[in-house]
């Protein structure tokens, strides 16, 4: 006679590995395992998304892809209670769901094969994130995009990142180079491109803070850099779920994330521009560049809705005496019917020396007008209390 096949009991975690409170919408098997490791457990089955938001919004919620209503729960929480911490069990989460998770203050994705220990790890990490955010710290993400080629977007993004680090302190700023095919940031800083784009594209949901740390290169001045090796086929790998997941995890690990974006349109360009805290369009003071910048600003503003208008920055500005045909900024604003947020002076000699030495311009020529302009630009984007304060002297990290 055949012995009856018994299902194994869910593995109980050690007594000190208990989730204090969790609400879950998952398969029956996973629900049974979760109940065993939660001090307070709520079954969301049968509740509408509105009821879930009302009862459990702001807490810790786990949803499993494939369970009826999982997607509506995520979308509703992202809109109505973005301070909710959400764990998603999924092996291939659709792009629009990843975008919804980006709107949450804290979220994580674990694979369908994840055991209880992995879920507890994710829950503990999200609780820490919520605790930090509850104490007043919030992540900010700024995206830089050029209206025309050669506008100096990478240089401006680099200098802004280092100016920001001098203001808020080392270890809090991350610069992400999304020019995955031909990015120049690593060359400018003599950095090591550590991002494994193949691994990210293959399984975006597996990216967490620990893996992100392995893909970060740290500059001695306290700025972390995420960049991939140059690859002419990289644009095919950089899908929307991968890029959105990369920025989502980066924003959970750093207080400030600055993104150097390509000028050409990618599948993830619009979702990123619509989600970031600041969308910065970089141009030059020429008639063709201004027209291109005005068009890009209008397109970006339409994407962003009520998240605030894009900021137009004119880069590489020369003294008026250098060109007879130079025209005033106020006339440029009248011509494009748009405010110019900031102008950045040109300092070609300092910029050339800096890239040859693999350093930010502020390290080569700290009194350059370009450096001063960038610092003022950063101060204008920061809250008044942060902009007014100076970073406390801290030991510099060694580049590695």
N, C-alpha and C positions, 0 to 999 in steps of 0.2 A: 504494500500500500504506500501511496505517496504521502509524505508528511506535508501538512498545510504550510504554505509559505507565509511567514509572519513579517510584517513590515517593521523595520528597525525603529525603535523609539528615538525621538529627536535627542541629539546629544546635548546634555545640560552643560552650560558653561560653569566655570568655577564660581564660587559664591561671591567673589569680588568683581565678577564680570556680569553685571546686571544693568539693563537699561531701566532707568527710573520710571519713565513714562513714554508710551508709544501708541500711536493710532495706526492701524494697518488695513490696507485693502489688498489682499493677496490670495493665492491659491490655498485650499484647505490644508494641504501638507505644510506649507510654509507658515500658515497662521498657527498651527499646533506647535511648531518649533519655536515661534516667536513668543507665544504665551509663556513658555517655560523659562524664558530669560528676561521677562519684564516684571518689574514690581507692580506697575499699573498698565494694563493693556486694554485697548478699545478696538473692537471689531467694527470696521466701517461698512461692512456689507449691508446693503439695503438702504443706506443713507444717500440722499441726494448730495450733489456737490455743494449746494448752498448750505445744507445742514452740516456737512463736514467743515466748511469754512467757519460757520457760526460756532460750532462746538470745539473744534480742534485747531483753528487758525492761530498761528503764533507758537504752536508747539512743535513736536516732532512727528512727522507723518511718513509712513512707508507705503509705496504703491508698487504693484508688480505689473509690468507690461503684459497685455493679453487678458487681464481681468476686466470684465465689463465696467466701463466708466472711469478707468484709470486716467485716460487722457483728459477728460473733462475736469477731474479733480485737480490735476496739475495746472491746467489753464486757468481755472477759477482762483486757485490759491495765488498764482502769479499776479493776477490782476487785483484781487481784493485783499489778500493778506500776504504780501511779499516777505514779511518777517518770519514766515513759517519755514522751518528746516525740513527738507524733503529728501528722502532716500528713494531712488528708483531702482527696481530690479529689472535689468534689461540687458540683452546681448546686442541689440542694434536699435537704438532709439532714433526715431525720425527727426529730421532737422528742425521741424516746427516745435517739437517737444523740447529739444535742446535750447531753442531760443526762449521758450517759456521758462526753463530752469534758470537761464541767465538773469531773469528779472527777480528771482528770489535772492534774499540776502545770504542764504546758506543752502547748498544742495550737494548731493553726491549720487553717483551711479555705481551699482555693484552688478557683476555678471549674474546670469541666471543660475550658474553653478555655485554661487557664493554660499558658504556655510554660515552658521550662526556667528562664529567668531568674526568673520568679515563684516557682518551687519553691525555687530557691537562696536567694532573699530570705527566704522563710518558714523555710527550714532555718537560715539564719544568725541570724535573730531568735530562733528557739527555742533555739539553742545559747547565745545570750546570756542568755536567760531561765533555762536550766538552770544556767548558770555562776553567776548571781546567787543562785539558790535553793540551789545547792551550797555557797555561801559562808555560808549561814545565814539569808538573808532569805526569808520566806514571806509570801504574801498572806493577809489575813484579811478575811472578809466578814461584816458584822453586818446583820441585817434587823430593822426596827422596824415593828410592826403594832398597830393599836389594837383593843382588845376592844370599845369602844363609840365612837360618834361624839363628836368634840370633846374627846378625851382629851389633846390636845396632842402628838400623835405627831411632826408635822413640826417643831415647836419643839424637842422633845427630840432628834430626829435631827440638826438643825442645830447645836444647842449641843454635842452629843457629837462631831460632826465637828470643830468648832473647838477643843474641849478636847483632842481627840486630836492635832490639828495643832500645838498649843502644846507637846505632850509629845514628839512624834516629829519635828517639824520640817516646814516648808512643802514642798509638792510631793509629799507621800506619801499624802495622804488625798483620797478622792473621794466625794462625796455624790450618789447617784443617786435622782431623784424618779420613782417608778413610778406616781404618781397622774397618769397621762398625760392624762386627760380634764379634770381640774380641780385640778391641783397648785398649792400655794401657796408652795413654797420659793423660786421666782424672785421672787415679789412680796415675800416677807419680806426678801430680801437685795438687792432691786433688781438682780437678775441678768438676763442675756440667755438665753432658752431657745434653745439651738442644735441640739438633737437633731432630726434629720430623720426623723421616724417613718415617713413614706411610703417613703423610701429604705431604711430598715432593714427594714421589713416586706416590701418587694419582693425583697430579696436579703440575708438575714441573713449568709450565708456570705462576703459581700464585706467585712464589717466587720473591720478590723484596727486596730492601734494608731495608725497615721497618720490614718486616718479618724476614729477616736475622738477624737484630739487636736483635730480641727477642730470636733467637737461639744461640747467642754468649754469652760465659762466659768470663769475663774480669779479668785477673790476675792483682795483685797490681803493677807489674812491667811494665804494659802497653801493654801486649800481649793479643789479643783476641783469644779464642779457640772455634772451632766448632767441636763438636763430638756427636755421638749418643750413647744412652745407649747400653750396650752389649746385643746382641740378636743373638742366633745361626741361626736364619732364616733371618738375615738382608741382607745377600748376595743376596737373592732372591728379596728383595725390591729395592736394589741399582741398578736400571737400568741405562743405558747410558744417556737418556735424563735428569734424575734426577741429576746425578752426574755432568754432564757437566753444567747444569743450576746452580747448587750450586756454582761451581767454577767461572762461568761467573759473577754471582752477587757479589760474594766475591771480585773478582778482580775490580769490579766497585766501591766497598765500601772502599777498603784498598789499600795502595800504594804497599804493599808487602804481597803476599800470599804464605805460605809454606805448602806443601802437604805431609803428611805421608801416603805412599801408601803400600798396602799389596804386599807381594812377589808373591803370586799366581795370575794367570791371571784372570782378570775380564772383562766383556764386554766393560768397559770404559777405560781399561788400555792403550791400544794403542792410542785411540784418545787423551787422556790427555798427554801422553809422547810426542806425535807429536806436541802438541800445546803449551806446557809450554816454558818459556824462558830458563830455565835450567833443564836438566834431570840429577839427581845425583844418581849414582849407588854406593852402600855401600857394602864393603866386608872386609875381614880380610886377613892377610898375611900368608895364608897357600896355599899349592898347589891346593887342590880341590876348595877352595874359589876363587882363582885367575882364574882358568879355567872357573868357573861358571860366574864370573864377566866379563871376556873377551867376553864370548858368549852373555851375556845380553847387554853389551855395543854395540856390533856389531848389534844386533837386534834393539836396540833403535836408533842407528844412521841411520839405513835403514828407520825407521819410520819418523825421523825428517827431512831428506832431507837437505835443505839449512838453517835450523834453528839453526845449530851448533851441534857439537858432544857432546855426554854425558860426564859428569865428573866422573871419577873413584876415589873414596875416600877409603883409607884403614883405618879402624877404629880399636880401641883397640890395638894400637901398644905398645909393651913392650920394655924397654931398652934391647939392644943386650946382655948384660951380663946375662940376666935372662934365656936365652935359648942358648944352644950350637948349636942347629940346625937352629937358626934364620939366614935368608939370607938377603942380601942387597936389597933395593928397586930397585936400577938400574938393578940388575939381574932379579928381578921380571918383570920389564918392558921389558927386552929383551926376557924373556920366553913367555910373552903373546903378544909381539909386540904392546904394547900400553903404552902411557904415563899415569902415575899415578898422578892425579891432586893434591891431598892433603893426608897427613897422620895425623891421630888424635891419640894422646897418650891415654893410658889407665890409669884410676885412679879409681879403684874399690871402695876404701874406701870412696872417695868423692861422687861417684855416688850413693852408697848405702845409705849414710847419707842423700843425697838430696832427694831421692825418699821417704825415711821414714818421712822426714819433709814436703814433698809436695812442694819443692822449686827447681829452676834450680841450677845446680852445681855451677854456678858463684856466687850465693848468699851464698853458704856454704863454698866454698874454692876458692875465686876469683883469687888467684895466681897459681892455678893448671895448669900444662902444658896442660891438656885437654882444659881448658877454653881459654888459649892463642892460642892453635892450631885452635880451632873453630873460634875465632875472626879473625885470619889470613885467614882462609878459607872463611869467609863471606866477608872480605875486598877484596879478590881476585875476587869475583863475582860481587862486586859493581863497579859502575863507579868510576874513579879516584877521581873526585871532591867530591863524597859522602863518599868514603872510607877515604879520608883525613880529612874530617870534623868531629867534635864531636857534638853530640846532645846537644842542649841547655838544661840546667836544667829546668825541668818542674815538676809540682805537680803530684805525683803518683795517679793513679786511684785506688779506693778501689775495691777489688775483690768482685764479687757478683754473 
